[in-house]
Amino acid sequence: MLSNRQLFLLNNAQTSSTPRLLEIERAEGLYLYDSSGKAYLDLVSGFAVSNIGHRHPKVIEAIQNQLDKYLHVTVYGEYVQAPQVRFAEKLVSVLPPSLNSVYFVNSGAEATEGALKLAKRFTGRSEIISCKNAYHGSTHGALSVMGNEYYKEAYRPLLPDVDFVEFNSLPDLQKITGKTACVILETIQGEAGVRVPSADYMKALRKKCDETGTLLILDEIQTGFGRTGKLVAFEHYGIVPDILLLAKGMGGGMPIGAFIANRDVMAVLADNPILGHITTFGGHPVCCAAGLATLEVILGENLMNGIAEKEELFRKLLVHPLIKEVRGKGLMLSIQLDSFQQVETASKLCTDRGLLIDWFLHCDTALRIAPPLTIGEEEIRSACNIILEVLSNL
């Protein structure tokens, strides 16, 4: 009889020639457990998904309660479904007043797709500006605004009229003109190795978009839901986007995303053509119930309090001759090393020692730190001790 690992390699589509092959049996809080019962402290959170930890009791309760009522009933936008209504109401109540219309989808990539369509439809323009080393998803439209040619070359032709600027470069903002439908930007670049922009840059970007009638799309798919110490990272900069992208940490482990705009902007999707954007499973009632519970946990349990102190502790402890820099904000950090070989070996050795850590799509010389927001001082010290021990043995 074939093992689960063998069946995985035989029947499941593979995305690389070297999958981790870690067989997870269960997860709880800060830890994953493999089929032998070994525990792994999770410093990745399913790539910024499990912000409130794995299987939070209030999320599980919300899921179970909704299971007793109904699952999928129709395509998004046709029936009034209480989980969607309540979650959208809560989101709107904690976001700036101009972001008052929520379109639920299934993932971050789908949020990107919907936002790009919305910007082109609302402005009547076709030009899109993204950033070098950006990552907004892997579907065709999202791939078109990815700022790394290595991942795009095999799939061309992609969307036309897409141009790229350097992230955090004030001179490059001159590329934004009256022909630009939208600028799409990660508030903090994730897969580039966690690159934090200056406040001056973000304010100048907002001003340039206002001057040219360009919609500003801020991708908070990784930064959202408390990861940087604010509910959304643009709060650090005193600006508001025209369209906001959310996903990952939004659902407490369930698949959900959203693009959010002013209702006057969003209204164009309902006319000429009708059904200007369609999704079957977007806003799935179980996912929305989980999302609302997740947001209530983040706010009600004050999980954003202390994020800056946790960041400071990581920075204080992560000092080693092989560490060139620790970048990031809050619990979205990167440890810059010299080479991919160091990163790959360190990641494997950390896993062997019960610590899950990873790297970045566009920066494979840095290690990723994105634990659940619930991580405490004891776990941070333990994780850092393992990382330092591993680096000393490279």
C-alpha positions as CSV (number, residue, x, y, z in Angstrom):
1,M,0.0,0.0,0.0
2,L,1.4,3.4,-1.0
3,S,2.0,6.0,1.7
4,N,0.4,9.4,1.8
5,R,3.7,10.9,0.6
6,Q,3.9,8.6,-2.3
7,L,0.3,9.3,-3.2
8,F,0.9,13.0,-2.9
9,L,3.8,12.8,-5.4
10,L,1.8,10.5,-7.7
11,N,-1.6,12.2,-7.8
12,N,-1.2,15.8,-6.7
13,A,0.1,18.4,-9.1
14,Q,3.5,19.6,-8.1
15,T,4.8,23.2,-8.1
16,S,8.5,22.3,-7.6
17,S,10.8,19.4,-7.9
18,T,11.7,19.6,-4.2
19,P,8.5,19.8,-2.1
20,R,8.9,19.8,1.7
21,L,6.9,16.6,2.1
22,L,6.1,17.4,5.7
23,E,3.0,15.4,6.5
24,I,0.8,17.5,8.9
25,E,-1.6,15.6,11.1
26,R,-3.0,18.5,13.0
27,A,-2.5,22.1,14.0
28,E,-3.3,24.1,17.1
29,G,-2.3,27.6,18.2
30,L,1.3,28.3,17.3
31,Y,2.2,24.7,16.4
32,L,1.8,22.2,13.6
33,Y,2.2,18.4,14.3
34,D,3.4,15.8,11.9
35,S,2.2,12.2,11.5
36,S,4.7,11.1,14.1
37,G,3.4,13.6,16.6
38,K,6.4,15.9,16.4
39,A,5.6,19.6,17.1
40,Y,6.8,22.5,14.9
41,L,6.7,26.1,16.0
42,D,5.2,28.0,13.0
43,L,7.1,31.1,12.0
44,V,5.3,31.3,8.6
45,S,1.6,31.1,9.5
46,G,0.7,29.5,6.2
47,F,2.3,32.6,4.6
48,A,0.6,35.2,6.7
49,V,-2.7,33.4,6.9
50,S,-3.0,32.1,10.5
51,N,-2.7,35.5,12.1
52,I,-4.7,34.4,15.2
53,G,-3.1,31.0,15.3
54,H,-4.3,27.7,14.0
55,R,-7.9,26.6,14.8
56,H,-8.8,29.5,17.1
57,P,-11.8,28.3,19.2
58,K,-14.0,31.2,18.2
59,V,-13.3,30.6,14.5
60,I,-14.1,26.9,14.9
61,E,-17.3,27.8,16.7
62,A,-18.4,30.2,14.0
63,I,-17.7,27.6,11.3
64,Q,-19.7,25.0,13.1
65,N,-22.6,27.3,13.7
66,Q,-22.8,28.2,10.0
67,L,-22.6,24.6,9.0
68,D,-25.8,24.0,10.8
69,K,-27.6,26.7,8.7
70,Y,-26.5,26.5,5.0
71,L,-23.4,26.2,2.8
72,H,-23.3,27.5,-0.8
73,V,-26.7,28.7,-2.1
74,T,-26.0,30.8,-5.2
75,V,-23.5,33.0,-6.9
76,Y,-22.1,36.0,-5.0
77,G,-24.4,39.0,-5.1
78,E,-27.8,37.5,-5.7
79,Y,-29.2,36.4,-2.3
80,V,-29.0,38.2,1.1
81,Q,-26.7,36.0,3.2
82,A,-26.3,37.0,6.8
83,P,-22.6,36.0,7.1
84,Q,-21.7,38.2,4.1
85,V,-23.8,41.1,5.4
86,R,-22.4,41.0,8.9
87,F,-18.8,40.6,7.8
88,A,-19.0,43.4,5.3
89,E,-20.7,45.7,7.9
90,K,-17.9,45.0,10.4
91,L,-15.1,45.6,7.8
92,V,-16.6,48.9,6.7
93,S,-17.0,50.0,10.3
94,V,-13.2,49.7,11.0
95,L,-12.0,51.1,7.7
96,P,-11.9,54.7,6.5
97,P,-15.3,56.0,5.5
98,S,-14.5,56.1,1.7
99,L,-13.9,52.3,1.7
100,N,-17.5,51.4,2.1
101,S,-18.3,48.7,-0.5
102,V,-16.9,45.2,-0.2
103,Y,-16.7,42.6,-3.0
104,F,-15.9,39.2,-1.5
105,V,-13.9,36.7,-3.5
106,N,-12.0,33.5,-2.8
107,S,-8.3,34.6,-2.7
108,G,-5.8,37.4,-2.9
109,A,-5.2,36.7,-6.6
110,E,-8.9,37.0,-7.3
111,A,-9.0,40.3,-5.4
112,T,-6.3,41.6,-7.6
113,E,-8.1,40.5,-10.7
114,G,-11.3,42.2,-9.6
115,A,-9.5,45.4,-8.6
116,L,-7.7,45.7,-12.0
117,K,-11.0,45.3,-13.8
118,L,-12.7,47.8,-11.6
119,A,-10.0,50.4,-12.1
120,K,-10.0,50.1,-15.9
121,R,-13.8,50.2,-16.0
122,F,-14.2,53.2,-13.7
123,T,-11.5,55.3,-15.3
124,G,-11.9,54.3,-18.9
125,R,-8.2,53.9,-19.1
126,S,-6.0,50.9,-19.9
127,E,-2.5,51.7,-18.4
128,I,-1.6,49.9,-15.2
129,I,1.5,50.7,-13.2
130,S,3.0,48.2,-10.8
131,C,6.4,47.9,-9.0
132,K,9.5,45.9,-9.8
133,N,9.7,42.8,-7.6
134,A,5.9,43.1,-6.8
135,Y,3.8,40.0,-6.1
136,H,0.0,40.2,-6.4
137,G,-0.9,36.5,-7.3
138,S,-0.3,34.0,-10.1
139,T,-3.5,34.2,-12.2
140,H,-3.0,35.8,-15.6
141,G,-3.9,39.4,-14.7
142,A,-2.1,39.2,-11.4
143,L,0.9,37.7,-13.2
144,S,0.9,40.6,-15.6
145,V,1.6,43.0,-12.7
146,M,4.1,40.8,-11.1
147,G,7.5,42.5,-11.1
148,N,9.7,39.5,-11.9
149,E,10.2,38.4,-15.5
150,Y,11.5,35.0,-14.5
151,Y,8.0,33.9,-13.5
152,K,6.2,35.6,-16.4
153,E,8.3,34.8,-19.5
154,A,6.8,31.4,-20.1
155,Y,3.2,32.7,-20.1
156,R,3.4,35.7,-22.4
157,P,1.5,37.4,-23.9
158,L,0.0,38.9,-20.8
159,L,-2.0,42.1,-20.2
160,P,-0.9,45.0,-22.4
161,D,-0.2,48.5,-21.2
162,V,1.5,47.5,-17.9
163,D,4.5,49.5,-16.8
164,F,6.8,49.1,-13.8
165,V,8.5,51.5,-11.5
166,E,11.0,51.1,-8.7
167,F,9.3,50.7,-5.3
168,N,9.9,53.6,-3.0
169,S,11.4,55.8,-5.8
170,L,10.1,59.3,-5.8
171,P,11.4,60.1,-9.3
172,D,9.6,57.2,-10.8
173,L,6.2,58.6,-9.7
174,Q,6.5,60.8,-12.8
175,K,5.5,57.8,-14.9
176,I,2.0,58.2,-13.5
177,T,0.0,60.3,-15.9
178,G,-3.5,61.1,-17.1
179,K,-3.4,57.8,-19.1
180,T,-2.9,55.7,-16.0
181,A,-5.9,53.7,-14.8
182,C,-4.3,52.6,-11.6
183,V,-1.2,52.1,-9.6
184,I,-1.1,48.7,-7.8
185,L,1.3,48.6,-4.9
186,E,2.0,46.4,-1.9
187,T,1.9,48.7,1.1
188,I,5.0,46.8,2.3
189,Q,6.5,44.6,-0.4
190,G,6.3,41.0,0.7
191,E,8.0,38.6,-1.7
192,A,10.7,41.2,-2.4
193,G,12.0,40.3,1.0
194,V,9.9,42.7,3.1
195,R,10.7,46.2,1.8
196,V,9.2,49.1,3.8
197,P,8.5,52.4,2.0
198,S,9.1,55.8,3.4
199,A,6.2,58.0,4.6
200,D,7.3,60.7,2.1
201,Y,7.0,58.2,-0.7
202,M,3.6,57.0,0.2
203,K,2.2,60.5,0.6
204,A,3.7,61.6,-2.7
205,L,2.2,58.5,-4.4
206,R,-1.2,59.4,-3.0
207,K,-0.8,63.0,-4.2
208,K,0.3,62.0,-7.7
209,C,-2.6,59.6,-8.1
210,D,-5.0,62.4,-7.0
211,E,-3.5,64.9,-9.5
212,T,-3.8,62.5,-12.4
213,G,-7.2,60.9,-11.6
214,T,-5.5,57.6,-11.1
215,L,-6.9,55.0,-8.8
216,L,-4.5,53.8,-6.1
217,I,-4.8,50.1,-5.3
218,L,-3.0,49.0,-2.1
219,D,-2.4,45.3,-1.7
220,E,-2.7,44.4,2.0
221,I,-3.0,40.7,1.3
222,Q,0.0,39.9,3.5
223,T,0.1,43.1,5.6
224,G,-3.5,43.1,6.6
225,F,-5.3,42.0,9.7
226,G,-2.9,43.3,12.3
227,R,0.4,41.9,11.0
228,T,2.3,45.2,11.1
229,G,0.7,46.4,14.4
230,K,-2.1,48.2,12.6
231,L,-5.2,46.6,11.1
232,V,-4.0,47.6,7.7
233,A,-0.5,48.9,7.0
234,F,-1.6,52.1,5.2
235,E,-2.6,53.4,8.6
236,H,1.1,53.9,9.3
237,Y,1.3,56.4,6.5
238,G,-1.8,58.6,6.9
239,I,-3.1,57.8,3.4
240,V,-6.2,55.9,2.1
241,P,-6.3,53.9,-1.1
242,D,-9.1,54.0,-3.7
243,I,-9.2,50.2,-3.7
244,L,-8.0,47.9,-0.9
245,L,-7.0,44.2,-1.4
246,L,-7.4,41.8,1.5
247,A,-7.1,38.0,1.8
248,K,-4.8,35.6,3.7
249,G,-5.1,36.5,7.4
250,M,-8.7,37.5,6.7
251,G,-10.4,34.1,7.2
252,G,-8.7,32.5,10.2
253,G,-7.5,29.7,7.9
254,M,-10.5,29.6,5.6
255,P,-10.2,30.8,1.9
256,I,-11.5,34.3,1.4
257,G,-10.4,37.6,-0.1
258,A,-12.0,40.9,-1.0
259,F,-11.5,44.1,-2.9
260,I,-13.0,47.1,-1.2
261,A,-13.7,50.6,-2.7
262,N,-16.1,53.5,-2.5
263,R,-19.6,52.4,-3.5
264,D,-19.6,55.1,-6.3
265,V,-16.6,53.3,-7.8
266,M,-17.9,49.8,-7.2
267,A,-21.2,50.7,-8.8
268,V,-19.7,50.5,-12.3
269,L,-19.6,46.7,-12.1
270,A,-23.4,46.5,-12.0
271,D,-24.1,48.2,-15.3
272,N,-22.9,48.2,-18.9
273,P,-22.3,45.3,-18.7
274,I,-24.5,43.9,-16.0
275,L,-22.6,41.4,-13.9
276,G,-19.3,43.2,-14.6
277,H,-17.6,40.9,-12.2
278,I,-18.8,37.4,-11.2
279,T,-17.8,34.8,-8.7
280,T,-19.6,31.6,-7.8
281,F,-18.0,30.9,-4.4
282,G,-16.9,34.4,-3.4
283,G,-18.2,35.3,0.0
284,H,-18.9,31.7,0.9
285,P,-21.1,31.8,4.0
286,V,-18.8,29.6,6.1
287,C,-15.7,31.6,5.1
288,C,-17.5,34.9,5.9
289,A,-18.5,33.5,9.3
290,A,-14.9,32.6,9.9
291,G,-13.7,35.9,8.7
292,L,-16.0,37.9,11.0
293,A,-14.9,35.7,14.0
294,T,-11.3,36.4,13.0
295,L,-11.7,40.1,12.9
296,E,-13.6,40.1,16.2
297,V,-10.8,38.1,17.8
298,I,-8.1,40.5,16.5
299,L,-10.0,43.5,17.9
300,G,-11.6,41.9,20.9
301,E,-8.4,40.2,22.2
302,N,-6.2,43.3,21.4
303,L,-3.8,41.2,19.3
304,M,-2.3,44.3,17.7
305,N,-1.1,45.5,21.1
306,G,2.4,44.5,21.7
307,I,3.3,43.8,18.0
308,A,5.9,46.5,18.1
309,E,7.5,45.1,21.2
310,K,7.6,41.6,19.6
311,E,9.3,43.0,16.6
312,E,11.8,44.7,18.8
313,L,12.5,41.5,20.6
314,F,13.1,39.6,17.3
315,R,15.5,42.4,16.2
316,K,17.3,42.4,19.6
317,L,17.9,38.6,19.5
318,L,18.7,38.1,15.8
319,V,22.3,39.2,15.9
320,H,24.8,37.0,14.2
321,P,27.8,37.4,11.8
322,L,25.8,35.8,9.0
323,I,22.8,38.1,9.4
324,K,23.3,41.2,7.2
325,E,20.1,42.9,8.1
326,V,16.7,42.4,9.7
327,R,14.0,44.2,7.7
328,G,10.3,44.7,8.1
329,K,7.6,46.0,10.3
330,G,5.7,44.3,13.1
331,L,5.6,40.5,12.7
332,M,6.4,40.7,8.9
333,L,10.2,40.4,9.0
334,S,13.1,39.1,6.9
335,I,16.5,37.9,7.9
336,Q,19.0,38.8,5.1
337,L,21.8,36.3,4.6
338,D,24.4,36.0,1.8
339,S,23.1,33.2,-0.4
340,F,20.3,31.0,-1.3
341,Q,22.4,28.0,-0.2
342,Q,22.6,29.5,3.3
343,V,18.8,30.1,3.3
344,E,17.9,26.7,2.0
345,T,20.2,24.9,4.4
346,A,19.1,27.0,7.4
347,S,15.4,26.4,6.5
348,K,16.0,22.6,6.4
349,L,18.0,22.6,9.7
350,C,15.3,24.7,11.4
351,T,12.6,22.2,10.3
352,D,14.7,19.4,11.7
353,R,14.8,21.2,15.0
354,G,11.0,21.8,15.0
355,L,10.9,25.4,13.7
356,L,9.2,26.2,10.4
357,I,10.7,29.1,8.5
358,D,10.8,29.9,4.8
359,W,12.1,32.4,2.1
360,F,10.7,34.8,-0.5
361,L,9.8,34.4,-4.1
362,H,11.8,37.4,-5.3
363,C,14.4,37.4,-2.6
364,D,15.7,33.9,-2.0
365,T,18.7,35.1,0.1
366,A,16.5,36.0,3.1
367,L,14.5,34.0,5.6
368,R,10.8,34.9,6.3
369,I,9.4,35.5,9.8
370,A,5.6,35.8,9.9
371,P,4.4,34.0,13.0
372,P,0.9,34.1,14.4
373,L,0.2,37.4,16.2
374,T,-0.4,35.4,19.3
375,I,3.3,34.4,19.6
376,G,4.7,35.2,23.1
377,E,8.1,36.1,24.4
378,E,9.0,32.5,25.3
379,E,8.3,31.3,21.8
380,I,10.2,34.2,20.2
381,R,13.3,33.5,22.3
382,S,13.1,29.8,21.6
383,A,12.7,30.4,17.8
384,C,15.6,32.8,17.8
385,N,17.8,30.4,19.7
386,I,17.2,27.8,17.1
387,I,17.9,30.2,14.2
388,L,21.2,31.4,15.8
389,E,22.2,27.8,16.5
390,V,21.5,26.8,12.9
391,L,23.4,29.8,11.5
392,S,26.4,28.9,13.7
393,N,26.5,25.5,12.1
394,L,26.4,26.6,8.5
